[in-house]
Each structure stands twice: as structure tokens, then as C-alpha cells.
Amino acid sequence: MVEHAFADFAHDLSYKGAFELPVSWQRELASVAAALEEADQAFSRIEERL
């Protein structure tokens, strides 16, 4: 759920923003997205065990 919300935010910022994002910002967004993906997968594994 959080991953999806972040993806929407990042997409809007990257593709609908008023300016082009610097590469360093794009990398940071990708890093956050990867961390959220890991967290989402961990939550799914925990949920499966309940």
C-alpha cells in the first residue's frame, strides 16, 4: 500500500513535475522505492504466516 502511494508520488514528480529532476534525486527516489518494495515483501511474508 505504501509502495503504491510512493510510486504515484514519484511518477507525478518525475513525469508531471514543473522541472526535470536532477539525476541525484532520481537515484534517491529509486533507492526509496527499492526499500519500500523490500518492506512490502516482508509484510507479505509475515501476513502469509499469520
C-alpha positions as CSV (number, residue, x, y, z in Angstrom):
1,M,0.0,0.0,0.0
2,V,2.8,2.4,0.9
3,E,4.8,1.3,-2.1
4,H,1.8,2.1,-4.4
5,A,1.4,5.6,-2.8
6,F,5.1,6.3,-3.2
7,A,5.0,5.1,-6.8
8,D,2.2,7.6,-7.6
9,F,4.1,10.4,-5.8
10,A,7.4,9.6,-7.6
11,H,5.6,9.2,-11.0
12,D,3.9,12.6,-10.6
13,L,7.1,14.2,-9.5
14,S,9.2,12.6,-12.3
15,Y,6.8,12.9,-15.2
16,K,4.4,15.7,-14.4
17,G,6.7,18.0,-12.5
18,A,7.3,21.6,-13.5
19,F,11.0,20.8,-14.0
20,E,13.4,17.9,-14.8
21,L,14.6,16.1,-11.7
22,P,18.3,16.0,-11.2
23,V,19.9,12.6,-11.6
24,S,20.8,12.5,-7.9
25,W,17.1,13.0,-7.0
26,Q,16.1,10.3,-9.4
27,R,18.6,7.9,-7.8
28,E,17.3,8.7,-4.3
29,L,13.7,8.1,-5.5
30,A,14.8,4.7,-6.9
31,S,16.5,3.9,-3.6
32,V,13.4,4.7,-1.6
33,A,11.3,2.7,-4.0
34,A,13.6,-0.3,-3.5
35,A,13.4,0.0,0.3
36,L,9.6,0.2,0.2
37,E,9.5,-2.8,-2.1
38,E,11.6,-4.8,0.4
39,A,9.3,-3.7,3.2
40,D,6.2,-4.6,1.2
41,Q,7.6,-8.1,0.6
42,A,8.5,-8.5,4.2
43,F,4.9,-7.5,5.2
44,S,3.5,-10.0,2.7
45,R,5.7,-12.8,4.1
46,I,4.6,-12.0,7.7
47,E,0.9,-11.9,6.6
48,E,1.3,-15.3,4.9
49,R,2.4,-16.8,8.2
50,L,-0.5,-15.5,10.2
